[in-house]
């Protein structure tokens, strides 16, 4: 080998990289401890970007095309190197190729429940999973925050690194959007598009990524919340509580009656029985009736003028329905009550008025 051939073997004259893996995000060009020759050719293909790094500092970024590495087209690296006369001699620098194409169909999911604050149910634990597409838009930030100095950063490594970060971004976006759990659990097909304007700024700022598509395939809530959602749907189907009570009584009486007249009579009996439950000894309304000879008190008031109240559980027992039905009717305004903190209180006079 002659001296010219030996010197040529110590310099890099052409820098290029062909990616046939389809799962590589960043790749550091192997220099084998060689220096880059002044005037070397840099080849960057479509869906690629090249980032120069000198002593840990980010230099010039090149897009698709064929570039001749001289002082004129790598000014940032020239300033970092501090050469007074430009690249008159070979130089060393790390060269990172990044894939800028769209990576599709990546899965995400919450390994643990995410705590969200809901206006209807308070604090709720939510699990979710789906898919997303992404691409690299800020090479220096991506290398710094995600890939690091990895020689060959692949998609599976990206999934491991970003899984918890994706869930964090999703949680923050969901909290910012203040989407009710009722909507999350029933309209999750639209949720991804609604969260994208909140997710993308965070991804670009933190990781140098953009996400054209974010799909929420499923959202699950605890069984007790699912039960409450089902009851809320049932109430919406049957109407207000008064109609629901009549419906339940009618359904129960129908099995032991014959003819329309019999059904109507038994419904009337059932309503009469409900009224008696309030007035019988020890019943709800009986508790507010003063004994014979006692001074007359304001109706529905206890000594001292404070209204006597009952909770949804007592009202449900008196009406023969579930507590959730009573709460739903209170929230709808059909049954008058007062909400104190997280608890409902109902005056007996309001309950009697409702039965009329």
Buried (B, 14 or more C-beta within 10 A) or exposed (E): EEEEEEEEEEEBEEBBBEBEEEEBBBBBBEBEEBBBBBEBBBBBBEEBBBBBBBEEEBBBBBEBEEBEBEBEEBEBBBEBBEBEEBBEEBBEBBBBBBBBEBBEEBEBBBEEBBEBEBEEBEEBBBBBBBBBBBBBBBBBBBBBBBBEEBEEBBBEBBEEBBBEBBBBBBBBBBBEBEBBBBBBBEBBEEBBEBBBEBBBEBBBEBBBBBBEBBBBBEBBBBEEBEEBBEBBEBBEEBBBBBEBBBEBBBEBBEEEBEEEEEBEEBBEEBBEEBBEBBEEEEBBBEEBEEEEEEEEEEEBBEEEEEBBBBBBEBBBBBBBBBBBBBBBBBBEEBBBBEEEEEEBBBBBBBBBEBBE
